[in-house]
Amino acid sequence: MKIKVLKKEENELKIEIEGGSHGICNLIQKSLLEDERVDFAGYDVPHPLASSPIIYLRMKGKTQPEDALINAVEKIREANDAFGKELNRILKA
């Protein structure tokens, strides 16, 4: 999976995720929207045959959008780890 920065400004960030899917983009968008510093977060898949969704993020105030994106991905990783541990515990019982 490759990530390309399409636009980077003081309070905006637009990235393309080559090989991404609705699943990962939806998770990232949901996590970003839980952050009160985020003004807008969304994604688009410009063409259904080309799996390169674009995520757009705009921040309120002076927070850097890269910081919010990294924080959102870390929250997703933590939730995934917790789910995996609980699933292993339940399946081994």
N, C-alpha and C positions, 0 to 999 in steps of 0.2 A: 504494500500500500504506500503510495507516494502522496505527499501533501505539498501543494504549491500555494504560495501567498499571491493572491490576485490584487489585493488592495490593503494597504496598511497606513492608517492615519492615527492621529492622536487618540480618537475615541471610537474608531471603526476598524474592523478587520473582516476581510473576505478571503476565504481559503477554498481551494478545490481539493477534494479527496479522491484521487484516482483509485478506482477499484472499490470505492465505498458503496454503501447501500442505505436504503431507507432506515433500516434497523439501527445502525450506528449513528446516523444523523439525527434520528428521532430521539435517541438517548441523550446525545450531546445537547440538542435544542432544549429538551425538558430540563436537564441539569442546569443549563445556562439561565433559563427563565426562573429558576428557583433562587437565583442570586439577585438580591434587591438592587445591586449596582448596575444591572443590565437593563438598558432601555428597550432594546429589541434584539431578538435572536430568531433566526429562521434558516431554512435551507431550501434548495431547489435542485431538481434533477432536470437539467435543460433538455435532455433527450433520453427517452427510455432505453435505447439501444446502447448508449454510451454511459457506462457506469462511473461517472465522475461528478458526484453531487457537489454543490457549492453551498458552504455555510457562511452566513452573514451575521455579524454581531456589531451592535452599537451600544456604547456605554453611556451612563449618566455621569456627570462630573468628571473627575480627573483620573479615574481608574483606567489602567491600561487594559485593552481588550485581551491581550495575550495572557495576562494574569488570570482573568476570569475564565478563559478557555482552558488553561492548564488546571485551574481549580476544579472546573466542571469534570474534566477527564479523570482527575484523581478521585473525585467523589464516585464516579462510575466504577472505577477500578476497585475501590473499597467495597462498594455494594456487591460487585461481582465476586470478590473474595469471600465476603460473608455468606452469600448465597451458596457458593461452592462448598464451603465448610459445613453449612447446615444440610445441604443435600447429601454430602458424604455421611454425615452423622445419621441421618434418617435412613439412608439405604443400607447402612451396615447394621442397623438395629433389628 
